[in-house]
Each structure stands twice: as C-alpha cells, then as structure tokens.
Amino acid sequence: MTQASPDQLDISSCASEPIRTPGGIQPHGFMLTLSPALDVLQASANLLPMAGLAAEAAIGLPLAAVIGKACGERMARELATDKLGQRPMYLGTVTLGNDRHFDVMGHVWDGLVIAEFEAVDRAEPADFRHLYPLITDFLAKVGEHASIPALTELAAHHIRSVTGYGRVMVYQFDPDGHGRVMAEAKAPDYDSYLNQSFPASDIPSQARELYLSSPIRVIQDADYDASPLVPEFNPATGTRNDLTYAALRSVSPVHLQYMRNMGTLASMSVSLIVKGKLWGLIACHNAVPRAVSVEKRTACEQLGQILALCIESREDSAELQFRLDVRRIMVEILGRLTKSADFIDNLRGVSGELLRFARAGGVAIVADERIFTYGDTPDDAAIRDLSTWLAVHGHTEVFHTDELAAVYPPANAFLHNASGLLALPISRIHQHYLLWFRPEMIQTMEWAGNPYEKEAAPGAPSRLSPRQSFATWRETIHGHSLPWHVAEIELTTEFRTALLGIALERAEQMAELAEELGRANKELEAFSYSVSHDLRAPLRHIAGFSDLLLESAGSEDVALRQRFLKNIKESARLAGKLVDDLLSFSQMGRAALRPTSIDMTDLVSGCIDKLGLEIGQRRVNWHIDRLPVVQGDPSFLHLAMFNLLSNAVKFTSGRDPAVIRIWAEDAGDDIAFHVADNGAGFNRDYVHKLFGVFQRLHRMEDFQGTGIGLANVRRIIERHNGRVWADSILGEGATFSFTLPKQAITEQGTHA
C-alpha cells in the first residue's frame, strides 16, 4: 500500500473512510493474527525484513516457528486468551534470531488473537518507572491549580517533558464540535495555536467515536507506506480486519496529508473522556519522525485519565454551584409570588430577580393583552408578534435559542437586545409567557486556518485536498447571544412547574373561597329563615301570652295566669337557646384548631357521663368498641361526638331499651367512626337537609331541638379534613358516620 498524492485525496469522503478497517499497519512494527491455538492466520507484509520470514510462508505455522522456539514458548504463556482483553496489553520484550528487539502487545478482538511487535532499540523490558514520577508530580501539583485551563497547561508541560514532542496542545470540543486550544507547551521554533480553534470537520464523527474506543493513537512517521495484512481478509469473519484497538493500526491517508500540510511528521493523541463523552484531546506534534516507547505512552495515557477525572470534578463542582445559585434565586422569586391575589402583579414585583435568574438583559411578561417589560427588551409590538409566533408554532414547553433570527427572521430587527430568547409559557390555555432576552454577543473566532476552505466553490471539482494553510484566520460571528446553560433550561422547566403549581393553588383557593361563600350564603339563608320563622315563633308566643296575661289582670284564676307565665318562660328559653346555638355555630368556623392526640374511647366515655342527666331513669344499652387514638382538637371533637350521642339518646326516647353502638374502622387514609341507634330514624329522601343549619326532619312537638347540633358536627369534621354522612330506615333507627384523617392536622386545619 503506497501513500496517495494530495490531488488523489477526496476530503468529501473522509467522513466515511474505513478507518477501523484500513487493511494495513504502520511499518515500524509487524503484526500476526493468531488462532486460539496460536497458529498464524495472517501476517503483515513487512514480516520478511522484520523477522526474516516471508508473510506468505508464515501462514499456518505455529507462532514459535515464526519468532523462534524460546520467544514462542514465552509468548504462548502471555498470549493465553484468558489473560487478554480488547485493549492491547504489554506482554514483554523479545529478541528474534536476527538480533532485532520488539515490544510485544497483545489483545483479543474481531475473533482473533492479535499480536503486535513494535521495533525498539533495547533488549531490556520496558521500564514503567517513567510512569511514577510523571503521575506523582502531576498529582502533587493538581491541588495548586483550581481552574481547568491551569490543569490542562500543567498536563501539557508534563507530557512534553516525558515525550520530547515539539508541541503539545490540550484542546476542548465545543457543542458544535469545534476544538479550541486552551493550553500549549512548545519549543520556540514551533508555531503557536493557543486560543485558536480547529473546525469540527477536521475530526469527522467516526473519528471521534474511534477516539472514544481507543484513547491513545501514535503516528511515528507521517511519510510511511502502510504494510498490508496477508491474506487481506480476516479468516474468522471473511472481511477486512477490525483494527480499532491495534497500536500499529494504519491511519487515514487524508489525515497523513493533513499532518504534512501542518508541518508535522509525528503525532500522538490522548483522548480526554469525561462522563463517557469525548471532552477534548491532548494532541502532540513533532516536525520530524519520532518514536515514543510503550512505557512513555502508557504514562501519558494514565495522565490523560487523571486529567479527565480532574476536569470532571471541577466541572461538577462549578455546575453544582451554578445550580445552587440559580435555585436560590428561584426560591426567592417563588416566595414572593404569593404576596397578593394578582399573579401577574406578583411577577412584575420580582422583575429584577427574574433577570438574575436567567442572566438576561431584559424580561417581558405577556398576559393576554397586557405586556410588562423590565430591562433591555424589544418594543411591545415586537414582543406581541413574537408571543403570537410562539403560540402559533406550538411552543407550549420551555423554548430557547441563542440565535433567534435563525428561527424567527423578524428578530433581525432587534438583534442588539434579543439575539437570544428563553420563553416560558405559564398557561396551556391563554397566551401567557415569561420571555427572557439576551443581547447580541459579537464574537471573534481565531481559527487555525480557514475552516471553510474545504468547501467547494460553485463549479469547482468535487475532489479536494486537505487544507494547505494553518495560518491564523479570524471570523466575526454576529446574531448570537451567550448560550443558555443546560442547568438554566432544566431549572426554568422546574420553575414553570412551580409557577403552574402556584397558579393552580391560587385557583383552588379561589374555588374553596367560592365554595365557602356559597356555604356561608346557604347558612345566611338558613339564619334568615330561622330569624323570620323559628325565632319569631317563640317571640310571638311571648307577645301573645303577655297580652293574655294583661287581659287576665282582674281575673282571680291564678292557675290560668301561672300557665300563661309558664308558656312565656318556655318561649323565652327557646328563643335564648336558638340565639346561643347560632352564636356557637358562628364561632365554630372562626376558632383556631389546637390539635393533639385524643383517645376516642376516653372521649366517648366522657360524653356518656355528661348525658347522664338527659338520660335519667331510661334504659340505654351502650355498645362501644375499642376506639383508636386520633389527632384533632379535643374540645371540638368532644362537642361533635356529644351532639351525635345526644341525638341518638333523643331519638331513641320511644325505645325500651334504647340501643346505641359506637365503633370505628379503617378507611384507607382515614378512620371512619359510626354511631348507630334503634330510634325513630328519618326519611332518606330528605337526608340532604340533615346537616343544614336549623334543619329538622321531625316536628318540634315530637323531638325538641334547634337544628344546630348536626350542622355543628359537619363544620367541626370538615375543619378536621373529614366528612360526615348518615343512613337510616324510618322507624328502625339511624347511623351517623364521620371520618378523621390518619395524618396529623395542623392548627390551620390542614394536613401537616
């Protein structure tokens, strides 16, 4: 395989070159592919000058017959497949019969044992003591350099001191794949590329993937003629050998011409892999051919791994601090968004914090026809058109770009303050947006040569040679803003969720308020009815019997006058009771809950004791199960339970004996309590009235009461986040039930 001339190289196809299966190796060593029994299956064509045996003659021979019995027996022990992996391993140094010395590397891949023999000047094994001073010194200085640029510069100087290359660069890939040189160590007569950029097209995607698989690559002499494998195809697969991990793998002719154009005849690349991605490269260049021994390459590869770990640590630390800072601002904003009822006004009140949150130059709040701006923003008409475009194009999630004009051409009119946009929709129904704007950041890129010279001009031939010049070429980039950080996008998405949560909570509060107002209106209606009907009745009795009493002033019928006075007294008592119960019900909605642990068995026992006078000599059979401990306000729950038990006693007055049962059961997140009796019951058709204020389902003459008790029960239980209901068979009894949550209740009556 001979080297192609520059005018034969087709750059347009370099991205699809078979770089993993080049068909040959670099000729500063030879390669043998072996069966598991270590018989030679293939040999590189340069075997004859290297080992004194023609490649064709070696096929089918045992390894020992090719490299000598002593070396073969020694390598047989090292090449055992259970010791080898897919990455080449140094197996030792051998001296063949022609007194030539070789470092031997071995690995298993593509269905073969691959043995590589790299020519060296020494008979002794590789001395890996070079590894320890390099790594130890680097680790000792890592703590002194906090920044990534400082660490990369340290690594560049260490690697140059070990390898002797004329120039060592460390460069990082940007999101577009361009590599920017951030550190450099070089001899005085070498050109500097510090702070310059190499275009992404210099390293096609498949080459980047290869750098991930095989993190070190050495080219001793870019003017080499590759040595092909004999036979050409892998006997195990029937195709060209996959030499992904081979140290001697031949490289693309396009890349070799690229090196020569750059004035570089020897190179070494060490991949910097951070979190499984190719972060950058350590690129070493030398103007004349240069060999780097396996021990020095290993030391450089180890240093590259340590540098990658240091970069990952520094980036993680910076990322964490950035996220903490942005989150702190977000929490501050969210804390101030509940100050007043108007959500949009609340957002306007934190405009400054919104700017800091997104590191923006301006922010706009779009709420239907209203637009509020802060900082440097486009005018209202432009913002209106932009928000309409966002809505029309279905941007219902967080949208971001650092080149707005590329997707929205009207933005060319306001690049100076809105080259970048971060848009957060705060409603799925209405055209409500938070818009952050970043100004144009005019950037001058210094390229190591014109990155566009590979592109064919109209009418030019399709076959192009690698670019000839690496002289500094400057490009001014317009229409871009500072890119949006990935953490900013993620936290903006989180911020949107929080904003929607606040809006939903506000809607729920409004719904609860509407429900509470509706309930209050119903209670007010009931109160009005009570004042006009229930309270008027005893007052009419008082007035009527007072008139009768006055008319009987001359009468001597003492018994009649006493009856009038008794009726007046009873009516006054009933009126007072109505007023007292109404005040009690009103206070029930305002008094704060003071929750604590309550043994419901003890609470029920206390209520029964209090009912003793009301029961009198009646026979009441109480059946009380063991009740659980709950969290609640003891005074309120005592009143609720007393009302239910008093109700049961009242409506069983016609039974002998009265039977009242109290029990509890598990109801998922709640505990359900039940009070059942064998009393008069009620008509189920009117159960919806049962817990209303001043509502009675029986005549006053049959059962005394004001109709406040069950309304109080409902209000108490609902304030404890429970619910009440009842069931009955008329004439056979009734069961009243309520739930209390298992979770603790706060003083405000919500779950803790």
C-alpha positions in Angstrom: 0.0 0.0 0.0 1.6 3.3 -1.2 0.9 6.7 0.0 -1.6 8.7 -2.1 -0.7 12.0 -3.6 -2.6 15.1 -2.3 -4.5 15.6 -5.5 -5.9 12.0 -5.2 -7.4 12.5 -1.8 -11.1 13.1 -1.6 -11.9 15.1 1.5 -15.6 15.0 0.8 -15.5 11.2 1.6 -13.2 11.3 4.6 -16.2 11.1 7.0 -17.0 7.6 5.5 -13.4 6.2 5.2 -12.9 2.7 6.7 -10.7 4.0 9.4 -11.3 0.9 11.7 -10.5 -1.5 8.8 -7.7 0.2 7.0 -6.3 -3.2 5.7 -2.7 -2.5 6.9 -0.5 -1.2 9.7 2.2 1.3 10.3 5.5 -0.3 9.2 7.6 0.4 12.4 6.4 -3.0 13.6 4.8 -6.2 12.4 1.5 -7.9 13.2 0.5 -11.5 13.5 -3.1 -12.6 13.9 -3.4 -16.0 15.6 -5.9 -18.7 16.3 -6.7 -19.8 19.9 -4.0 -22.5 19.4 -1.5 -19.7 18.4 -1.2 -20.7 14.8 -0.5 -17.8 12.4 -3.6 -16.9 10.4 -2.3 -13.6 9.0 0.9 -11.7 8.9 1.8 -8.1 7.9 3.6 -7.9 4.5 6.7 -6.4 6.2 7.4 -9.7 8.2 10.3 -10.6 6.0 12.5 -7.5 6.7 11.4 -7.6 10.3 11.6 -11.3 11.3 13.4 -12.9 8.3 10.4 -14.9 7.0 8.0 -14.0 4.2 4.4 -13.3 5.3 3.0 -16.0 2.9 5.4 -18.6 4.3 4.3 -17.9 7.9 0.6 -18.6 7.3 -0.4 -21.8 9.1 2.8 -22.1 11.1 2.8 -22.2 14.9 3.9 -18.9 16.5 7.2 -20.5 17.7 8.2 -21.3 14.2 8.0 -17.7 13.2 9.6 -15.9 16.1 11.8 -18.8 17.5 11.2 -21.5 20.0 12.2 -19.6 23.1 10.3 -16.5 22.3 7.3 -18.6 21.1 7.1 -20.5 24.4 7.4 -17.3 26.4 4.8 -15.5 24.3 2.5 -18.6 24.4 2.2 -18.1 28.2 1.5 -14.4 27.8 -0.9 -14.7 24.9 -3.3 -17.1 26.7 -6.7 -15.7 25.8 -7.9 -15.8 29.4 -5.3 -13.1 30.2 -6.1 -10.8 27.3 -8.9 -8.2 26.8 -9.9 -6.0 23.9 -7.4 -3.3 24.8 -3.7 -4.1 23.9 -1.6 -5.3 26.8 2.2 -5.1 27.0 3.4 -8.7 27.2 7.2 -8.2 27.2 10.2 -7.5 25.0 11.6 -10.3 22.8 14.8 -10.6 20.7 14.4 -12.5 17.4 17.0 -14.6 15.7 18.2 -11.7 13.6 19.0 -9.8 16.9 16.2 -7.3 16.4 14.3 -6.3 19.5 10.5 -5.9 19.8 8.0 -4.8 22.4 5.1 -7.2 22.2 1.4 -6.1 22.6 -1.5 -8.5 22.6 -5.3 -8.3 22.6 -8.3 -10.3 21.6 -10.7 -8.7 19.0 -12.6 -9.5 15.9 -12.4 -13.3 16.6 -8.6 -13.4 16.7 -5.7 -13.1 19.0 -3.8 -10.1 17.7 0.0 -9.9 18.5 1.8 -6.6 17.6 5.6 -6.5 17.6 6.9 -2.9 17.7 10.6 -2.4 16.9 12.8 -1.0 19.7 16.5 -0.3 20.2 16.8 -2.1 23.6 16.8 -5.7 24.6 15.5 -5.0 28.1 11.8 -4.9 29.0 10.0 -1.6 29.0 10.8 0.4 32.1 7.5 1.7 33.6 9.3 3.6 36.2 8.7 6.6 33.9 5.1 6.4 34.9 5.5 7.1 38.6 7.4 10.4 38.6 5.1 11.9 35.9 1.9 10.9 37.7 3.3 11.7 41.2 4.5 15.1 40.2 1.2 15.9 38.4 -0.9 14.8 41.4 1.2 16.8 43.7 0.5 20.0 41.7 -3.2 19.3 40.9 -4.3 20.8 44.3 -2.4 24.1 43.5 -4.5 24.6 40.3 -8.2 25.1 40.8 -9.1 26.0 37.2 -9.4 23.7 34.2 -7.2 25.9 32.0 -4.4 25.7 34.6 -4.7 22.0 34.9 -4.5 21.5 31.2 -1.4 23.7 30.9 0.2 21.6 33.7 -0.6 18.4 31.8 0.7 19.8 28.5 4.1 20.6 30.1 4.4 17.3 31.8 3.6 15.3 28.7 6.1 17.3 26.6 8.8 16.8 29.2 8.3 13.0 29.1 7.8 12.5 25.3 10.0 15.2 23.9 7.5 16.3 21.3 8.0 19.8 19.8 4.4 20.9 20.6 1.8 19.6 23.0 -1.7 21.1 22.9 -4.8 20.4 25.0 -8.0 21.4 23.3 -11.7 21.1 24.2 -14.6 20.5 21.9 -17.4 22.9 22.0 -21.1 21.9 21.5 -20.7 22.3 17.7 -17.6 20.0 17.7 -15.0 22.7 17.1 -11.9 22.2 19.2 -10.4 25.3 20.9 -6.8 25.1 22.1 -6.8 26.1 25.8 -3.2 25.0 26.8 0.0 24.6 25.0 3.6 23.7 25.7 6.1 24.0 22.7 9.6 24.5 21.6 10.5 28.1 20.5 10.6 27.2 16.8 7.1 25.8 16.7 4.0 27.8 15.7 1.6 28.6 18.5 -2.1 27.6 18.3 -3.0 28.8 21.8 -6.6 30.1 22.0 -7.2 29.2 18.3 -9.9 26.8 17.1 -9.9 23.8 14.8 -13.1 23.2 12.9 -15.2 20.2 13.6 -14.7 19.0 10.1 -11.0 18.2 10.9 -12.2 15.3 13.0 -15.2 13.6 11.5 -17.8 11.9 13.7 -16.5 8.4 13.1 -13.0 9.5 14.1 -14.4 10.9 17.3 -16.1 7.6 18.0 -12.8 5.9 17.5 -11.1 8.2 19.9 -13.7 7.1 22.5 -13.0 3.4 21.8 -9.2 3.7 21.6 -8.0 6.6 23.8 -4.4 6.8 22.5 -3.0 6.9 19.0 0.6 7.2 17.8 2.0 8.0 14.4 5.8 7.8 14.3 6.2 9.0 10.7 3.5 10.5 8.5 5.5 9.7 5.4 5.1 5.9 5.9 3.8 3.4 3.4 1.3 1.1 5.1 2.1 -2.6 5.3 -0.9 -4.7 4.3 -2.1 -7.8 6.0 -1.6 -11.2 4.2 -4.1 -12.6 3.4 -6.3 -9.4 3.1 -9.4 -10.8 4.8 -9.8 -12.0 8.4 -10.3 -15.8 8.2 -12.7 -15.6 11.2 -15.1 -13.1 9.6 -14.3 -13.1 5.9 -14.0 -9.3 5.9 -11.2 -6.8 6.4 -9.7 -6.9 10.0 -11.2 -4.5 12.5 -8.0 -2.9 14.0 -9.9 -0.5 16.3 -7.6 -1.3 19.3 -4.4 -2.1 17.5 -1.5 0.2 18.4 0.0 -0.2 14.9 -3.3 0.5 13.0 -2.7 2.5 9.9 -4.5 5.8 9.7 -6.4 7.7 7.0 -4.3 9.0 4.1 -6.3 12.2 4.3 -5.1 12.6 7.9 -1.5 11.9 7.0 -1.6 14.6 4.3 -3.3 16.9 6.9 -0.2 16.3 9.1 2.2 17.1 6.4 0.4 20.2 5.5 0.7 21.3 9.1 4.4 20.6 9.1 4.0 17.6 11.4 5.5 14.2 10.7 5.0 12.6 14.1 2.0 12.8 16.4 0.3 11.3 19.5 -3.3 11.9 20.6 -4.6 11.1 24.0 -8.4 11.2 24.5 -9.9 13.2 27.4 -13.1 11.3 28.2 -15.4 12.9 30.7 -18.6 11.1 31.7 -18.4 8.8 28.7 -18.1 11.7 26.2 -15.1 13.0 24.3 -14.4 16.2 26.1 -11.2 17.0 24.2 -7.8 15.8 23.2 -4.2 16.1 24.2 -2.5 16.5 20.7 1.3 16.1 20.4 3.2 17.1 17.3 6.7 16.8 16.1 8.3 18.2 12.9 10.4 15.1 12.3 9.6 11.4 12.8 9.7 10.4 16.5 9.1 7.1 18.3 7.5 7.0 21.7 8.1 3.9 23.7 5.2 1.9 25.2 6.1 2.8 28.8 6.0 6.6 27.9 2.7 6.2 26.0 1.2 4.4 29.0 2.4 7.1 31.3 0.8 9.8 29.1 -2.5 7.7 28.8 -2.6 7.5 32.6 -2.0 11.2 33.0 -4.8 11.9 30.4 -7.2 9.7 32.5 -6.3 11.6 35.7 -6.7 15.0 33.9 -10.1 13.9 32.7 -11.1 13.0 36.3 -9.9 16.4 37.5 -11.9 18.1 34.7 -15.0 16.2 35.6 -14.5 17.1 39.3 -14.0 20.8 38.5 -17.0 20.9 36.1 -19.2 19.1 38.6 -18.3 21.5 41.3 -18.9 24.5 39.1 -22.2 23.0 37.8 -23.4 22.4 41.4 -22.5 25.9 42.5 -24.2 27.4 39.4 -27.4 25.3 40.1 -27.4 26.3 43.7 -27.1 30.0 42.8 -29.9 29.8 40.3 -32.1 27.7 42.6 -31.6 30.2 45.4 -32.9 33.0 43.1 -35.8 30.8 42.0 -36.8 30.1 45.6 -36.6 33.8 46.4 -38.9 34.5 43.4 -41.4 31.8 44.3 -41.5 33.0 47.9 -42.6 36.5 46.7 -45.2 35.3 44.2 -47.9 34.7 46.9 -47.9 38.3 48.3 -51.1 39.4 46.6 -54.0 37.8 44.8 -52.9 39.1 41.3 -50.4 36.6 40.0 -49.2 38.9 37.2 -48.7 41.8 39.6 -46.6 39.4 41.7 -44.4 38.6 38.7 -43.9 42.2 38.0 -42.8 42.7 41.6 -39.8 40.3 41.1 -38.6 41.6 37.7 -35.1 42.2 38.9 -34.8 38.7 40.3 -36.2 37.3 37.1 -33.3 39.0 35.2 -30.8 37.5 37.6 -32.4 34.1 37.4 -31.7 33.8 33.6 -28.7 36.1 33.4 -30.7 38.0 30.9 -30.6 41.6 29.6 -34.4 42.0 29.6 -37.6 40.3 30.6 -41.2 40.6 29.4 -44.4 39.3 30.9 -47.1 38.7 28.4 -50.6 38.2 29.8 -53.2 38.3 27.0 -53.4 41.9 26.0 -51.1 43.1 28.8 -47.3 43.4 28.3 -44.9 44.4 31.1 -41.2 44.8 30.4 -38.1 45.2 32.5 -34.5 45.9 31.4 -33.4 46.0 27.7 -36.2 44.4 25.6 -37.8 44.8 22.1 -40.8 47.1 21.9 -44.3 45.9 22.9 -45.4 45.4 19.2 -42.4 43.2 18.6 -43.0 41.2 21.8 -46.7 40.8 20.8 -45.7 39.4 17.4 -43.1 37.1 19.0 -45.5 35.7 21.5 -48.0 35.1 18.8 -45.4 33.2 16.8 -44.5 31.1 19.8 -48.2 30.2 20.3 -48.8 29.5 16.6 -45.8 27.2 16.3 -46.9 25.2 19.3 -44.1 26.2 21.7 -46.1 25.1 24.8 -43.0 24.0 26.7 -39.8 25.9 27.5 -38.3 27.2 24.3 -34.7 28.5 24.0 -32.3 29.6 21.3 -29.1 31.7 21.3 -29.7 32.6 17.6 -33.3 33.8 17.5 -33.1 35.3 14.0 -32.2 31.9 12.6 -35.7 30.5 13.5 -37.6 33.8 13.6 -36.4 36.1 10.9 -38.2 39.3 12.2 -35.7 39.1 15.1 -33.1 40.6 12.8 -34.6 44.0 13.6 -33.8 43.7 17.3 -30.6 41.6 17.5 -28.9 44.2 19.7 -31.2 43.3 22.7 -32.7 39.9 21.7 -30.4 37.6 19.9 -31.2 35.0 22.5 -34.6 34.0 23.8 -35.8 31.9 26.6 -39.6 31.5 26.6 -41.6 30.1 29.4 -45.3 29.6 28.8 -47.3 29.9 32.0 -50.6 28.8 30.7 -51.8 26.0 28.5 -54.9 27.9 27.5 -54.1 31.6 27.4 -51.2 33.4 25.6 -49.3 34.0 28.8 -45.5 34.0 28.5 -42.4 34.9 30.5 -39.8 36.0 27.9 -36.1 36.5 28.7 -33.9 38.3 26.2 -30.1 38.2 25.9 -28.3 40.8 23.8 -26.1 40.0 20.8 -22.6 38.9 21.7 -20.4 39.7 18.7 -17.6 37.1 18.8 -14.3 36.9 17.0 -13.2 33.4 16.4 -9.5 32.7 15.7 -9.2 29.6 13.5 -6.1 27.6 12.9 -6.6 28.1 9.2 -9.7 28.9 7.2 -12.4 26.4 8.3 -14.3 26.9 5.1 -11.6 26.2 2.6 -12.7 22.5 2.4 -16.0 23.6 1.0 -16.2 23.5 -2.8 -16.9 26.7 -4.7 -19.6 26.6 -7.4 -18.3 24.7 -10.4 -15.2 23.5 -8.5 -14.1 19.8 -8.8 -15.6 17.6 -6.1 -12.3 16.1 -5.1 -10.4 18.4 -2.7 -7.1 18.0 -0.9 -6.7 18.7 2.8 -6.4 22.4 3.6 -3.0 23.8 2.9 -2.8 26.6 5.4 -3.0 26.7 9.2 -2.3 30.4 9.5 -4.5 32.3 11.8 -7.8 33.2 10.2 -10.3 35.4 12.0 -14.0 35.3 11.7 -16.5 37.7 13.3 -19.8 36.0 14.3 -23.0 38.0 14.6 -26.5 37.3 15.7 -25.7 35.1 18.6 -26.1 35.6 22.3 -24.5 33.9 25.3 -25.7 30.3 25.1 -28.3 29.1 27.6 -26.7 26.8 30.1 -28.3 23.3 30.3 -28.9 24.0 34.1 -30.8 27.2 33.2 -33.1 25.2 30.8 -33.7 22.5 33.4 -34.3 24.9 36.2 -36.6 27.0 34.0 -38.7 23.9 33.4 -38.8 23.3 37.1 -39.7 26.9 37.6 -42.5 26.6 35.2 -43.9 23.6 37.1 -43.7 25.6 40.3 -45.4 28.6 38.7 -48.2 26.4 37.4 -48.5 24.9 40.9 -48.8 28.4 42.4 -51.5 29.3 39.8 -53.3 26.0 40.5 -53.1 26.6 44.2 -54.5 30.1 43.7 -57.3 28.7 41.6 -58.0 26.1 44.3 -58.0 28.8 46.9 -60.5 30.8 44.8 -62.6 27.7 44.4 -62.5 27.0 48.1 -63.4 30.6 48.8 -66.3 30.4 46.3 -67.4 27.2 48.0 -67.1 28.7 51.4 -69.0 31.8 50.3 -71.7 29.5 48.9 -71.9 27.6 52.1 -72.0 30.9 54.0 -74.8 32.1 51.8 -76.8 29.0 52.5 -76.2 29.4 56.2 -77.2 33.0 56.0 -80.3 32.0 54.2 -81.0 29.4 56.9 -80.3 32.1 59.5 -82.7 34.5 57.8 -85.3 31.8 57.8 -84.6 31.0 61.4 -84.9 34.6 62.4 -88.1 35.0 60.4 -89.6 31.7 61.4 -88.0 29.8 64.2 -87.1 32.8 66.4 -90.3 34.7 65.5 -92.4 31.8 66.8 -91.3 31.9 70.4 -91.3 35.7 70.3 -94.9 35.6 69.0 -95.8 33.2 71.9 -94.2 35.6 74.4 -96.1 38.6 73.0 -99.4 36.6 72.8 -99.3 35.2 76.2 -98.2 38.5 77.6 -101.3 40.1 76.1 -103.5 37.3 77.6 -101.7 37.8 81.0 -102.5 41.5 80.9 -106.1 40.9 80.0 -106.5 38.5 82.9 -105.2 41.1 85.3 -108.6 41.4 87.0 -109.2 37.6 87.0 -108.9 35.6 90.1 -107.9 32.4 88.1 -104.4 32.0 89.5 -103.8 28.7 87.6 -104.6 30.4 84.3 -102.2 33.2 84.9 -99.5 30.7 86.0 -99.9 28.8 82.8 -99.5 32.0 80.8 -96.3 32.8 82.7 -95.0 29.3 82.2 -95.6 29.5 78.4 -93.9 32.9 78.3 -90.9 31.5 80.2 -90.6 28.4 77.9 -90.8 30.5 74.8 -88.1 32.9 76.2 -85.9 29.9 77.0 -86.3 28.5 73.5 -85.5 31.9 71.9 -82.4 32.1 74.1 -81.4 28.6 73.1 -81.7 29.5 69.4 -79.6 32.6 69.9 -76.9 30.6 71.9 -76.7 27.8 69.3 -76.4 30.3 66.5 -73.5 32.1 68.2 -71.9 28.7 68.9 -72.2 27.7 65.2 -70.7 31.1 64.1 -67.7 30.7 66.5 -67.1 27.2 65.3 -65.9 28.5 61.9 -63.6 31.1 63.4 -61.9 29.5 66.4 -58.4 28.0 65.7 -57.9 24.3 65.9 -55.4 23.1 68.6 -54.7 19.5 67.6 -53.3 16.9 69.9 -53.6 13.1 70.4 -57.0 12.1 71.5 -58.1 8.6 72.8 -61.6 8.4 71.3 -62.6 5.7 73.7 -62.0 8.1 76.6 -63.7 10.9 74.7 -66.9 8.8 74.2 -66.9 7.8 77.9 -66.8 11.4 78.9 -69.7 12.3 76.6 -71.8 9.5 78.0 -71.1 10.7 81.6 -72.3 14.2 80.5 -75.5 12.7 79.1 -76.4 11.1 82.4 -78.9 13.8 83.4 -80.5 13.8 80.0 -81.0 10.0 80.1 -82.4 10.0 83.6 -84.0 6.7 84.5 -84.3 5.4 80.9 -82.6 2.1 80.0 -79.9 2.7 77.4 -77.6 -0.2 76.3 -74.3 1.2 75.2 -72.1 -1.0 72.9 -68.7 0.6 72.5 -65.8 -1.0 70.6 -62.2 -0.1 71.4 -61.7 3.1 69.5 -58.3 4.4 68.1 -56.2 7.4 69.1 -56.6 10.3 66.6 -55.1 13.8 66.0 -57.5 16.6 66.5 -58.9 19.4 68.6 -60.2 17.8 71.8 -62.8 20.5 72.6 -64.3 20.5 69.1 -64.3 16.7 68.7 -65.9 16.3 72.1 -68.7 18.7 71.0 -69.2 16.8 67.7 -69.4 13.4 69.4 -71.6 14.7 72.2 -74.0 16.1 69.6 -74.2 12.7 67.8 -74.7 10.8 71.1 -77.2 13.3 72.3 -79.1 12.9 69.0 -79.1 9.2 69.5 -80.4 9.4 73.0 -83.1 11.9 71.9 -84.4 9.9 69.0 -84.5 6.6 71.0 -86.8 8.1 73.6 -89.6 5.8 72.5 -87.5 2.6 72.8 -87.1 0.5 75.9 -84.3 -0.3 76.0 -82.5 2.1 73.7 -79.6 0.5 72.0 -76.7 2.7 70.9 -73.5 1.4 69.3 -70.2 3.2 68.6 -67.4 1.7 66.5 -64.5 2.6 64.1 -63.0 1.1 61.0 -60.1 1.6 58.7 -60.9 3.7 55.6 -57.6 3.9 53.7 -56.1 7.3 54.6 -58.9 7.9 57.1 -60.5 6.4 60.1 -64.3 6.1 59.9 -66.4 6.4 63.1 -70.1 5.3 63.3 -72.9 6.0 65.9 -75.9 3.8 65.3 -79.2 3.7 67.3 -82.5 1.9 67.2 -84.6 5.1 67.3 -87.1 6.8 65.1 -84.8 7.2 62.1 -85.6 9.6 59.3 -86.8 9.6 55.7 -83.8 9.1 53.3 -85.4 11.4 50.8 -84.5 14.4 53.0 -81.0 13.3 54.0 -79.5 16.3 52.1 -81.2 18.6 54.7 -79.9 16.7 57.7 -76.7 18.7 58.3 -78.1 22.1 57.4 -78.4 25.0 59.9 -81.8 25.0 61.7 -82.9 22.0 59.6 -85.2 19.4 61.4 -86.8 16.3 59.9 -89.2 15.8 62.8 -91.8 18.1 64.4 -90.8 20.2 67.4 -93.6 18.6 69.4 -92.1 15.1 68.9 -88.5 15.9 69.4 -87.2 19.1 71.0 -84.2 20.9 69.4 -83.0 23.9 67.4 -81.5 22.1 64.4 -78.0 23.4 65.1 -76.3 20.3 66.5 -75.7 18.3 63.3 -74.7 21.5 61.5 -72.0 21.9 64.2 -70.9 18.3 63.7 -70.5 18.8 60.0 -68.5 22.1 60.4 -66.2 20.5 63.0 -65.5 17.4 61.0 -64.9 19.3 57.8 -62.4 21.6 59.6 -60.6 18.4 60.5 -60.5 17.5 56.8 -63.1 14.7 57.3 -66.6 14.3 56.0 -70.0 13.3 57.6 -72.9 11.3 56.3 -75.9 9.4 57.6 -78.2 6.5 56.7 -81.5 5.3 58.2 -84.6 3.2 57.9 -87.5 5.3 59.0 -88.9 3.8 62.3 -86.0 1.4 62.8 -83.0 3.6 63.6 -80.2 5.7 62.1 -76.4 5.5 61.7 -74.4 8.8 61.7 -70.8 8.5 60.4 -67.7 10.7 60.1 -64.1 10.3 59.1 -60.9 11.7 60.5 -57.6 11.6 58.6 -54.8 9.3 59.9 -52.3 12.1 59.1 -51.8 14.8 61.7 -53.8 18.1 61.5 -52.1 21.5 61.7 -53.5 24.4 63.7 -54.9 25.8 60.4 -56.9 22.7 59.8 -54.8 21.3 57.0 -52.6 18.2 56.8 -49.2 18.5 58.4 
